[in-house]
């Protein structure tokens, strides 16, 4: 009965996603070199590493039993394919702006939300097991918003180039991912105890996309200069409004608390002036 209700709730969001899904289309010889921008290149290089980390997210989420529902499995396999192509395209764009094609190395081994969602953490924290889909989907909403906003912002910085259009393609795909995750979160957060468990976990462990994969220092080095730009910071903080719309998750202010409480941010921005 529960599986059937999940299928019904996610059938239309899945079909909406499937109508337009597919890896972004691009060719290296179609992307002119243009003027290298070191700040943009640093962000693109880090983003390519973050997108490559999608394989690890997929693996850990599978271990945590997040994909037990058919619509979520169908979505996740295609999500992974789209993210993999994002990684490859971002790696090439970063190379245009002077950054090597090798990904950054994972440095921060502290447990984040994704690690908690993976076995054996779910075995230890049995209270989370019934609500793993709610946690996963809510995390997905926050992460996909940050991704789509960041790609849109970088697209404007490269306005007029084919690289800009490629980044806009990625942003549109992240927007479709966001809509699916929102539908999934809206369904699962309405189960008894789901919102309270999700609030507890996210409030304690949430960090922006890539923070765990890159490590604190590398993350701030890659994105600190953009966050110092008023328009980017305002856009990043709008993530909190998106999360506010989910059942029982209003007023968490995850991004605001992260940005306002980062000592590494102060050090990074001081070093860039």
HELIX and SHEET records of a PDB file:
HELIX    1   1 UNK A    2  UNK A   18  1                                  17    
HELIX    2   2 UNK A   28  UNK A   30  5                                   3    
HELIX    3   3 UNK A   38  UNK A   52  1                                  15    
HELIX    4   4 UNK A   54  UNK A   63  1                                  10    
HELIX    5   5 UNK A   70  UNK A   96  1                                  27    
HELIX    6   6 UNK A  113  UNK A  117  1                                   5    
HELIX    7   7 UNK A  121  UNK A  124  1                                   4    
HELIX    8   8 UNK A  126  UNK A  129  1                                   4    
HELIX    9   9 UNK A  132  UNK A  157  1                                  26    
HELIX   10  10 UNK A  162  UNK A  188  1                                  27    
HELIX   11  11 UNK A  194  UNK A  205  1                                  12    
HELIX   12  12 UNK A  211  UNK A  214  1                                   4    
HELIX   13  13 UNK A  216  UNK A  227  1                                  12    
HELIX   14  14 UNK A  230  UNK A  237  1                                   8    
HELIX   15  15 UNK A  239  UNK A  244  1                                   6    
HELIX   16  16 UNK A  254  UNK A  260  1                                   7    
HELIX   17  17 UNK A  263  UNK A  272  1                                  10    
END                                                                             
